Amino acid sequence: MRKLLTLLSVLVLSSLLLAACGGAAPEVPDGTAAPADTAAAPAEPATEAPGTTEGPAPAAQDGGFGQTLETVQARGNLICGVNSQVPGFGFIDSAGNFSGFDVDYCRALAAAIFGDATKVEFRPVTAAERFTALQSGEIDILSRNTTWSLVRDTELGGNFIHTTFYDGQGMMVPVATGFTTLEDLDGGTICVQTGTTTELNLADVMAARGVSYTPAVYEDADSTFGAYYEDRCDAVTTDKSGLVARNTIADDPSAHLIMDVTMSKEPLGPMVRHGDDQWFDIAQWTVFVLFAGEEYEIDSTNVQDVKASTTNPEVARLLGNEGDLGLKLGLDNEWAVNILEQVGNYEEVYNRNLGPDTPTYIPRGLNSLYTEGGLLYAPPFR
Amino acid sequence: MSSLTEVLPPLSERPTVLGWMRKNLFNSLGNSILTILASLLVFWAVRGLIIWVFTVAEWRVIVANLRLILLGQYPITQIWRVWVSLYLLSFLTGNSFAIWVRGAWRIGLFLAAIPVALAFLPFGMQQRLWLVGLAGVGILGWVLARGGGPALRRSVIIGWLLWLPILFLLLRGYTSSEGWMPIVTTNLWGGLLLTLLLTIIGIVFSFPLGVLLALGRRSELPVVRWFSVGYIELVRGVPLITILFMAQLILPLFLPAGLTIDRVLRAMVAITLFSAAYLAENVRGGLQAIPKGQFEAANALGLNGLQTMFFIVMPQALRLIIPILVGQFIALFKDTALVSIVGLLDVVGIGRTVLAQPEFLGLQREVYAFISLLYWVLSYAMSYVSQRLEVSLGVGER
């Protein structure tokens, strides 16, 4: 018996040691795990109270100029943290491929680095774990409908690069009403969730426009949309991407229209780790290439023709005919050509995922070029 | 066992369907009225469900995404590897049936009929051939192992022990990107495949760990006992989801830069460690049910402590707790669904991403109904197998 017990004690002790390394460690304070934010609802940016989901930020663990690009190139693929549950932004299609607006940005970045848009591994991350995954180096970049805010930009050990999608509070109405502007809602009833910034925004915007309405307030998102779909109000309001996702549960999603108005600021964009400015630049200028492609009407079909025939010096520099812009980023000089040829420009990416021909149509609104009254503005390529 | 002594009743008293109905459902006026009312009630209750299943529900979302739900993003060119591991499983099951489950050929035939029946579902021709082959290999294994001696028995046991490593080798591959068996990284494992892998690993590894902890808790050495009690009570005091969050969110922050542990592995370890704590308590219950006389008898025979434990106490204790163990394994199987909350694409996680496909928006009911069906079928299969095991081991009879 003694011998057996000695043997067992050794085994148990060693298994406990393993257990301690394996992550059971329940003695770690778990207030930082933020279980409240696990539902990956796309509407989360508006309703999330800043600071509740984020624990004390540990310092970024690695980084340093040029390190990320080196790691990525040595590994041979880019690891991109995405959402897998938001229609139009990130999901897996029937063939098993990741698809969506945020996903296409990762492809563009892979095209810039490797000249091959397929060299990217998608890592679905939840709202709760996204920042940890970025900090711990598990992903190289986070491209997952994340709202840019000061707290996140500073405390979470990451930097937001340029916004790729300007979300904002939107208004959904049944198509049958024929309403297209907020003014049409004058005297109507609007379903809204109580106690949120959404409710306050609505009051502000409507007051500014001089539209009178009756708010029908509900405790949570489910009952708000439930009431709307039971025709208890003329319109419903929350973030636009949230409206799109919510509308997917409707009996007939095509019977509802999201108006072309935006009532709040929800800039969604990719995020990189603190500390590696070269990586930040690469990620940022990839976004600008998408913008510039649309601005100069270069798309996946004509990029080689434009490259061969262009006389515009800006376009020539962008496409690598002149200068060495790509080399300055530590990339190939063909980087922009690769992005535009393999993924397309911003308009193509947008229309593929969120355009009028898709079931997840969101009017472009602020996500138009500055020349068309939007906010997409690429700095000069020189 | 009792089939030899069973005596059939006289012809006039053998049950027929009509006779049974008359005897049990319509034996008096009151009972007849009750029967009719009850069947109307049942019909009224399930009518909506039947109408929905056969007319309203759009099952095309399942048909289009069946591969995704079953295998996740496992590369289509490498699916043969999943089939090969299933073939090995089927072969070993056939062997085991021939050796240990003598006489229960009806169940064996039923098992073999499952893949053949599945082949009638709308799959491609290739998948149908694979499925029929699966049944064929099982029957082949059964035929080959018939009448085998102890040597065969030993090799089948070794085969089972080897199956798990082989499964992982096959699924993961071992040549990097090139070659005939390229590595399939775990982020491509998903769907039912991932759910089953998490379950199998959880069961296989938490069982020995749980037994050790149970023995440790009954140990006379204070340090061992103290550690076991501490571990069991700590783990049982937190929900599984917390441990999963810890493994996915907090653990990476403590690791040195550049070192990452595979996420699937982390989930497997978390589930195993969680399950082991519960299992330890169940095993302890079994151990405590063994009368002291058994230990004393073993001592009197000259067995040492290890021999007593492994030949006398453990076999009896484990036989006693089979129903509890199976209950726990079924719970573990369903608990693996929690990994979808930490971003792994198990069958529930993949179901949620299927729901985000623009062409199938709003088909929540169909997807969740199908996933529930999968869970039910597999859970029921586990509990059925355990019932057969109890019968053949005579649990509750002697």
Interface residues (C-beta under 8 A of the other chain):
Chain A: M1 R2 K3 L4 L5 T6 L7 L8 S9 L11 V12 L13 S15 L16 A19 G22 G23 A24 A25 P26 E27 V28 D30 T32 A33 P35 T38 A40 P58 Q61 D62 T71 S84 Q85 V86 P87 G88 G90 F91 I92 D93 S94 G96 N97 E121 F122 R123 P124 V125 T126 A128 E129 T132 A133 Q135 S136 G137 E138 A245 N247 T248 I249 A250 D251 P253 T358 P359 T360
Chain B: A64 N65 R67 L68 G72 Q73 Y74 I76 T185 N187 L209 L212 L213 L215 G216 S219 E220 L221 V223 V224 F227 S228 Y231 L234 V235 G237 V238 I241 T242 I243 F245 M246 A247 Q248 L249 I250 L251 P252 L253 L255 P256 A257 G258 T260 R263 R266 V269 A270 L273 F274 N304 G305 L306 T308 M309 I341 V342 G343 L344 L345 G349 I350 R352 T353 V354 L355 A356 Q357 P358 E359 L361 G362 Q364
